[in-house]
């Protein structure tokens, strides 16, 4: 079986792929109101002037009882309860699709999950399907309110499912003027029923069929690039953005500056009231009301610096869904679950959610046998490519890379070299999904999906000897 091996750097047209030559890096319509702004009065003070850091609000210390922990990926749902790991896919359950985007815990304890086919509710045992809608195709965040309504943040707006019907509020209701955009990243519902949504340039609050917009000049002194939102025990919304955090209280936003990081991606408030936010490339930061603390691969607390999702349980633990494993922090110790040491279904996690206290007992790490991967590399003329480096690694590779080789800056990678016949072999490969890249005469190429756009991941199971057969370099 011959499979196409595509160069890493993509041209504008997918059919015209070129090599990367040693380069690195690269419904009723609701009313809309503006956030109050008085031209003759001073603006809200910036954090660098007089605003003190907001007090953290610890959650209740009373136990809420054992709960479950679920992580979603592009291969299904992995949940941890008192019986251990439970794996759900479209083959062994009523989960309609394995490609899962986001999840949230509803007030009634159910877990709401977005996927390609819409929304599914999971109570820990059974799945309930919410009628599909054509209002959106790219869900980013999900939340539930106390009345049973479901809210989904997505490209070009926010959609609400209630009483059997979907209603969509376009992104023009969530930002205006120069801050107007179609990138809607997250949504939360506060205990008082207010719905909070974040776009890339604004925060919007929905109450009494009216959206109130907060953006530059309307509640914020300067432009913000938002990405995530979370609520604390007091119901206050916290938002993560390119310059730190903002929290809303008493009708105004207070900022906590943090400028020495990049690309916020996720946010959660733990049982102590501390704000945790994850980034795309810098790991996780926590703000305790006074100081910031950083955790990343260098500190050996996290296996990956790409933190797609964070969730906190009522027992005080914080859970991190990363591109290389599920990490849990209990306030003193860090532990990471991978496919190679547990029954986790996928190392690349899209979201993590936890109910109540979470699982009372965490399973011990397993010892699994390593596998191996072999194959053959040839050029577009079917000539074996000898003495070429081949690498496998655990995270998707984009249009460029930042290390000496495409995989060298990743949390885990292995390298080998083809023989005179173009054959390569990787031994002692831990169980997991792997990206495959190979050196060419002009740079590097990778095995991509059927559309030639993103990395294709190859599954190596524990103790498996896997032959990927022939990989052919695309012209």
C-alpha positions as CSV (number, residue, x, y, z in Angstrom):
1,X,0.0,0.0,0.0
2,X,1.5,3.3,-1.1
3,X,0.6,6.4,0.9
4,X,1.4,10.0,-0.1
5,X,4.0,11.8,2.0
6,X,3.4,15.6,1.8
7,X,6.0,18.3,2.3
8,X,5.4,20.3,5.5
9,X,5.0,23.7,4.0
10,X,1.7,24.0,2.2
11,X,1.0,26.4,-0.8
12,X,-2.3,28.3,-1.0
13,X,-3.7,25.5,-3.2
14,X,-3.7,22.1,-1.5
15,X,-2.8,20.4,-4.8
16,X,0.4,22.5,-5.1
17,X,2.5,21.3,-2.2
18,X,6.1,22.5,-1.8
19,X,9.0,21.5,0.4
20,X,10.1,23.2,3.6
21,X,13.8,23.9,3.0
22,X,15.4,24.0,6.4
23,X,13.2,26.8,7.6
24,X,11.8,27.1,11.1
25,X,9.0,29.2,12.8
26,X,6.3,30.9,11.5
27,X,-35.8,33.2,16.5
28,X,-36.4,36.8,17.8
29,X,-33.6,39.3,17.4
30,X,-32.4,40.6,20.8
31,X,-31.6,44.1,21.6
32,X,-28.0,45.2,21.8
33,X,-26.8,47.8,24.3
34,X,-23.4,49.4,24.8
35,X,-21.5,49.0,28.0
36,X,-22.0,52.3,30.0
37,X,-19.5,55.0,29.2
38,X,-19.5,58.5,30.5
39,X,-17.4,60.9,28.3
40,X,-17.2,63.5,31.1
41,X,-16.1,61.0,33.7
42,X,-12.8,59.2,34.1
43,X,-12.4,55.8,32.5
44,X,-12.1,52.8,34.8
45,X,-8.5,52.8,36.1
46,X,-6.0,50.5,34.4
47,X,-4.3,47.8,36.6
48,X,-1.0,49.7,36.3
49,X,-2.6,52.8,38.0
50,X,-4.9,52.3,41.0
51,X,-6.8,49.0,40.6
52,X,-5.9,46.5,43.3
53,X,-6.0,42.8,42.4
54,X,-9.4,41.3,43.1
55,X,-9.8,39.1,46.1
56,X,-10.1,35.4,45.3
57,X,-13.3,33.7,46.2
58,X,-12.8,30.2,47.5
59,X,-15.5,27.7,46.6
60,X,-17.4,25.7,49.2
61,X,-15.2,23.4,51.2
62,X,-18.0,20.9,51.7
63,X,-17.7,17.7,49.7
64,X,-20.1,17.3,46.8
65,X,-19.6,13.6,46.6
66,X,-17.7,11.5,44.1
67,X,-18.0,12.5,40.5
68,X,-16.6,11.6,37.2
69,X,-13.8,12.9,35.0
70,X,-14.2,12.9,31.2
71,X,-11.8,13.9,28.5
72,X,-12.8,14.4,24.9
73,X,-10.6,14.0,21.8
74,X,-10.9,13.4,18.1
75,X,-11.1,9.6,18.8
76,X,-13.9,9.5,21.4
77,X,-14.6,10.0,25.1
78,X,-12.5,8.7,28.0
79,X,-14.1,8.9,31.5
80,X,-12.7,8.0,34.9
81,X,-15.1,6.9,37.7
82,X,-14.9,4.6,40.7
83,X,-14.8,1.6,38.4
84,X,-11.8,2.9,36.5
85,X,-11.5,4.1,32.9
86,X,-14.5,3.8,30.6
87,X,-14.0,4.4,26.9
88,X,-16.9,5.6,24.6
89,X,-16.9,5.7,20.8
90,X,-19.5,5.7,18.1
91,X,-18.9,1.9,17.8
92,X,-19.5,0.9,21.5
93,X,-22.0,3.5,22.6
94,X,-24.7,5.9,21.5
95,X,-22.1,8.7,21.1
96,X,-22.9,9.8,17.5
97,X,-19.4,10.9,16.6
98,X,-15.9,10.5,17.8
99,X,-14.7,14.0,16.8
100,X,-15.4,15.9,20.0
101,X,-14.9,19.7,20.4
102,X,-15.8,20.9,23.8
103,X,-17.6,19.9,27.0
104,X,-19.3,21.5,30.1
105,X,-20.9,20.3,33.3
106,X,-24.6,21.3,33.5
107,X,-26.3,22.3,36.8
108,X,-28.1,19.0,36.9
109,X,-24.8,17.1,36.7
110,X,-25.0,16.0,33.1
111,X,-22.1,16.6,30.8
112,X,-22.8,18.5,27.6
113,X,-20.6,17.7,24.6
114,X,-20.2,19.3,21.2
115,X,-19.2,17.3,18.2
116,X,-19.5,17.3,14.4
117,X,-23.1,16.2,14.6
118,X,-24.2,18.7,17.2
119,X,-24.7,18.3,21.0
120,X,-25.0,15.2,23.2
121,X,-25.7,15.0,26.9
122,X,-24.0,12.3,29.0
123,X,-25.1,11.4,32.6
124,X,-22.3,9.0,33.3
125,X,-24.2,6.1,31.9
126,X,-26.3,7.0,28.9
127,X,-26.2,9.5,26.0
128,X,-29.0,11.8,25.0
129,X,-28.9,13.4,21.6
130,X,-29.9,17.1,21.1
131,X,-31.6,17.7,17.7
132,X,-29.0,18.9,15.1
133,X,-29.0,22.4,13.8
134,X,-27.5,24.0,10.7
135,X,-26.9,27.2,12.5
136,X,-23.3,26.5,13.0
137,X,-20.5,24.1,12.0
138,X,-17.6,24.9,14.2
139,X,-18.4,24.8,18.0
140,X,-15.8,26.3,20.3
141,X,-17.5,26.3,23.7
142,X,-20.6,25.1,25.5
143,X,-22.5,25.9,28.7
144,X,-25.9,25.0,30.3
145,X,-28.3,27.1,32.3
146,X,-30.5,26.1,35.3
147,X,-33.6,25.9,33.0
148,X,-32.1,23.2,30.9
149,X,-31.1,25.4,28.0
150,X,-27.8,24.7,26.2
151,X,-25.6,27.5,24.8
152,X,-22.9,26.9,22.2
153,X,-20.3,29.5,21.2
154,X,-19.2,29.1,17.6
155,X,-17.9,30.9,14.5
156,X,-20.2,33.8,13.8
157,X,-22.2,33.7,16.9
158,X,-23.8,32.0,19.9
159,X,-26.7,29.5,19.6
160,X,-29.2,28.5,22.3
161,X,-31.2,25.3,22.4
162,X,-34.4,25.6,24.5
163,X,-37.8,23.9,24.4
164,X,-36.8,21.8,21.4
165,X,-35.7,24.8,19.3
166,X,-32.4,26.4,18.4
167,X,-32.0,30.2,18.3
168,X,-28.8,31.9,17.0
169,X,-27.5,35.3,18.0
170,X,-25.1,36.5,15.4
171,X,-21.6,37.8,16.2
172,X,-22.8,41.3,15.3
173,X,-24.7,41.2,18.6
174,X,-21.5,40.5,20.6
175,X,-19.2,43.2,19.3
176,X,-19.4,46.4,17.2
177,X,-17.3,48.9,15.3
178,X,-13.6,48.2,15.0
179,X,-14.0,45.4,17.6
180,X,-16.6,43.5,15.4
181,X,-15.4,40.0,14.4
182,X,-16.8,36.6,13.8
183,X,-14.5,34.6,16.2
184,X,-16.6,33.6,19.2
185,X,-14.5,31.4,21.5
186,X,-16.3,30.6,24.7
187,X,-19.6,30.9,26.7
188,X,-20.6,30.5,30.4
189,X,-23.9,30.9,32.3
190,X,-23.7,32.4,35.7
191,X,-25.9,31.3,38.7
192,X,-27.9,34.5,38.2
193,X,-28.8,33.4,34.7
194,X,-26.7,35.9,32.9
195,X,-24.9,34.4,29.8
196,X,-21.4,35.6,29.1
197,X,-19.7,35.1,25.8
198,X,-16.2,36.1,24.6
199,X,-15.2,36.9,21.0
200,X,-11.6,37.6,20.0
201,X,-12.2,41.4,20.7
202,X,-15.0,41.6,23.2
203,X,-17.0,40.2,26.1
204,X,-20.8,40.2,25.8
205,X,-23.5,39.6,28.5
206,X,-27.0,38.4,27.7
207,X,-29.8,39.3,30.1
208,X,-33.5,40.0,29.5
209,X,-33.2,39.3,25.8
210,X,-30.5,42.0,25.6
211,X,-26.8,41.8,24.8
212,X,-24.5,44.2,26.6
213,X,-21.1,44.6,24.9
214,X,-17.8,45.3,26.6
215,X,-14.9,46.1,24.3
216,X,-12.3,48.8,23.8
217,X,-13.9,52.1,24.9
218,X,-16.9,50.4,26.4
219,X,-15.7,48.9,29.7
220,X,-12.1,48.4,28.6
221,X,-9.6,51.1,28.2
222,X,-7.7,49.4,25.5
223,X,-8.0,46.6,23.0
224,X,-8.1,43.1,24.3
225,X,-7.7,39.8,22.5
226,X,-9.8,37.4,24.4
227,X,-9.9,33.6,24.3
228,X,-11.6,32.0,27.3
229,X,-14.0,32.7,30.2
230,X,-14.6,31.1,33.6
231,X,-16.8,31.8,36.6
232,X,-15.7,31.8,40.2
233,X,-17.6,30.7,43.3
234,X,-19.2,34.1,43.5
235,X,-20.4,33.9,40.0
236,X,-18.0,36.6,38.7
237,X,-16.8,36.1,35.2
238,X,-13.0,36.0,34.6
239,X,-11.7,36.3,31.0
240,X,-8.3,35.4,29.7
241,X,-6.7,37.6,27.0
242,X,-3.4,38.6,25.5
243,X,-2.4,40.8,28.4
244,X,-3.5,38.7,31.4
245,X,-6.9,38.4,33.1
246,X,-10.0,40.6,33.7
247,X,-12.7,40.0,36.3
248,X,-16.1,41.7,36.3
249,X,-17.6,42.9,39.6
250,X,-19.8,45.8,40.7
251,X,-20.4,46.9,37.1
252,X,-16.8,47.2,36.2
253,X,-13.8,45.2,35.0
254,X,-10.6,44.9,37.0
255,X,-7.4,43.9,35.1
256,X,-4.6,41.7,36.4
257,X,-1.7,42.2,34.0
258,X,0.4,39.4,32.7
259,X,2.5,40.3,29.6
260,X,5.3,37.7,29.6
261,X,3.3,34.8,28.0
262,X,1.8,34.0,24.7
263,X,-1.5,32.8,23.3
264,X,-4.0,32.1,26.1
265,X,-6.1,29.0,25.4
266,X,-8.1,27.9,28.4
267,X,-9.2,29.1,31.9
268,X,-10.6,27.7,35.1
269,X,-11.1,28.8,38.7
270,X,-10.2,26.2,41.3
271,X,-11.7,25.4,44.7
272,X,-9.3,27.9,46.4
273,X,-10.5,30.7,44.0
274,X,-7.2,30.7,42.1
275,X,-7.3,31.4,38.4
276,X,-5.6,28.9,36.2
277,X,-5.1,29.6,32.5
278,X,-3.4,27.5,29.9
279,X,-1.6,28.7,26.8
280,X,-0.8,27.4,23.4
281,X,3.0,27.3,23.8
282,X,3.9,28.5,27.4
283,X,2.2,25.9,29.7
284,X,-0.1,27.0,32.5
285,X,-0.1,30.0,34.9
286,X,-2.0,30.4,38.2
287,X,-2.9,33.6,39.9
288,X,-3.6,33.3,43.7
289,X,-4.8,36.9,44.2
290,X,-1.4,38.3,44.7
291,X,1.2,36.4,42.6
292,X,1.6,34.4,39.4
293,X,3.2,30.9,39.3
294,X,4.2,29.2,36.1
295,X,4.1,25.5,35.3
296,X,5.5,24.0,32.0
297,X,7.5,21.2,30.5
298,X,10.7,22.8,31.9
299,X,9.4,22.6,35.4
300,X,8.5,18.9,34.7
301,X,5.0,19.4,36.1
302,X,3.4,19.3,32.6
303,X,4.3,17.0,29.7
304,X,3.1,19.5,27.1
305,X,3.1,23.3,26.9
306,X,-0.1,23.3,24.9
307,X,-3.0,23.4,27.4
308,X,-6.2,23.0,25.5
309,X,-8.5,22.7,28.5
310,X,-8.5,23.1,32.3
311,X,-11.1,22.0,34.8
312,X,-11.2,22.0,38.6
313,X,-13.1,19.7,41.0
314,X,-14.6,20.5,44.4
315,X,-12.0,18.4,46.2
316,X,-9.3,20.9,45.2
317,X,-7.7,19.1,42.3
318,X,-7.0,20.8,38.9
319,X,-7.1,18.8,35.7
320,X,-5.2,19.8,32.5
321,X,-6.1,18.5,29.1
322,X,-3.0,18.9,26.9
323,X,-1.8,17.7,23.5
324,X,0.3,15.1,25.3
325,X,-1.7,13.6,28.1
326,X,-4.1,14.4,31.0
327,X,-2.3,15.9,34.0
328,X,-3.8,16.3,37.5
329,X,-2.5,18.5,40.3
330,X,-3.8,17.9,43.8
331,X,-2.1,20.9,45.4
332,X,1.1,19.1,46.1
333,X,1.7,16.4,43.4
334,X,1.5,16.2,39.7
335,X,0.6,13.1,37.7
336,X,0.1,12.6,34.0
337,X,-2.0,9.9,32.4
338,X,-1.0,8.8,28.9
339,X,-2.0,6.0,26.5
340,X,1.3,4.3,27.5
341,X,0.6,4.2,31.2
342,X,-3.3,4.1,31.5
343,X,-6.4,3.3,29.6
344,X,-6.7,6.9,28.3
345,X,-8.1,6.7,24.8
346,X,-6.0,9.5,23.2
347,X,-3.1,11.7,24.4
348,X,-4.2,14.7,22.4
349,X,-7.1,16.1,24.5
350,X,-9.6,18.6,23.2
351,X,-11.4,19.2,26.5
352,X,-11.5,18.0,30.1
353,X,-14.5,18.3,32.5
354,X,-15.1,17.0,36.0
355,X,-18.2,16.7,38.1
356,X,-18.4,17.2,42.0
357,X,-15.3,16.0,43.8
358,X,-14.2,14.0,40.7
359,X,-13.1,10.4,41.0
360,X,-12.4,9.6,44.7
361,X,-9.5,7.3,43.9
362,X,-7.0,7.8,41.1
363,X,-5.8,4.7,39.3
364,X,-2.2,3.7,39.6
365,X,-0.1,4.1,36.5
366,X,0.1,1.0,34.4
367,X,3.2,-0.7,32.9
368,X,2.6,-1.3,29.2
369,X,4.9,-2.9,26.7
370,X,6.3,-0.7,24.0
371,X,5.6,-1.3,20.3
372,X,7.6,-0.7,17.1
373,X,7.0,1.0,13.7
374,X,8.5,0.2,10.4
375,X,8.0,1.4,6.8
376,X,9.7,2.3,3.6
377,X,10.3,5.7,2.2
378,X,10.5,6.4,-1.6
379,X,10.5,9.5,-3.8
380,X,7.8,10.4,-6.3
381,X,9.5,8.3,-9.0
382,X,9.3,5.2,-6.6
383,X,13.0,5.2,-6.0
384,X,13.9,4.2,-2.4
385,X,15.3,7.1,-0.3
386,X,18.4,5.9,1.5
387,X,20.2,7.5,4.4
388,X,17.3,9.9,5.2
389,X,16.3,10.9,8.7
390,X,12.8,9.9,9.8
391,X,11.1,11.1,13.0
392,X,8.0,10.4,14.9
393,X,6.4,12.8,17.5
394,X,3.2,13.3,19.4
395,X,1.9,16.7,18.4
396,X,0.5,17.9,15.1
397,X,3.0,19.9,13.0
398,X,1.8,23.0,11.3
399,X,3.2,24.9,8.4
400,X,6.5,25.3,10.1
401,X,8.5,24.2,13.1
402,X,10.7,25.9,15.7
403,X,13.3,23.3,16.6
404,X,16.3,22.0,14.7
405,X,14.0,19.4,13.1
406,X,10.2,19.2,12.9
407,X,10.0,17.0,16.0
408,X,12.9,18.1,18.1
409,X,11.0,20.6,20.2
410,X,8.1,18.3,21.0
411,X,7.3,16.6,24.4
412,X,8.3,13.2,23.0
413,X,10.0,12.1,19.7
414,X,12.1,9.4,18.3
415,X,14.5,9.5,15.3
416,X,16.0,6.9,13.0
417,X,17.4,6.7,9.5
418,X,16.5,4.8,6.4
419,X,18.7,2.0,5.1
420,X,19.9,1.5,1.5
421,X,16.4,0.2,0.5
422,X,14.6,3.2,2.1
423,X,13.4,1.0,5.0
424,X,13.2,2.6,8.5
425,X,12.5,1.1,11.9
426,X,11.5,2.6,15.3
427,X,11.8,0.4,18.3
428,X,10.6,0.9,21.9
429,X,7.7,3.1,20.9
430,X,5.3,3.9,23.8
431,X,1.6,3.3,23.0
432,X,0.1,6.4,21.3
433,X,-0.7,8.3,18.2
434,X,2.3,9.6,16.2
435,X,3.0,12.1,13.5
436,X,5.6,10.9,11.0
437,X,8.1,13.2,9.2
438,X,11.0,12.5,6.9
439,X,14.0,14.3,5.5
440,X,14.1,14.9,1.8
441,X,16.6,16.4,-0.6
442,X,15.0,19.8,-0.2
443,X,13.9,19.8,3.5
444,X,11.2,17.8,5.4
445,X,7.9,16.2,4.5
446,X,5.2,14.7,6.7
447,X,2.4,12.1,6.4
448,X,-0.8,14.2,6.0
449,X,-4.5,13.4,6.0
450,X,-6.5,12.7,2.9
451,X,-6.9,16.4,2.2
452,X,-3.1,17.1,2.5
453,X,-3.7,19.8,5.1
454,X,-2.9,18.5,8.6
455,X,-0.8,15.8,10.1
456,X,-2.1,12.2,10.0
457,X,-1.5,10.4,13.2
458,X,-0.6,6.7,13.2
459,X,-1.7,4.6,16.1
460,X,0.9,2.3,17.8
461,X,-0.7,0.1,20.4
462,X,1.1,-1.5,23.4
463,X,3.3,-4.3,22.3
464,X,2.3,-3.9,18.6
465,X,4.7,-4.3,15.6
466,X,3.2,-2.0,13.0
467,X,4.2,-1.8,9.4
468,X,3.0,1.3,7.7
469,X,4.3,0.0,4.4
470,X,5.5,2.4,1.7
471,X,5.4,6.2,2.0
472,X,5.8,8.0,-1.3
473,X,6.9,11.6,-1.4
474,X,4.4,13.8,-3.3
475,X,5.7,16.0,-6.1
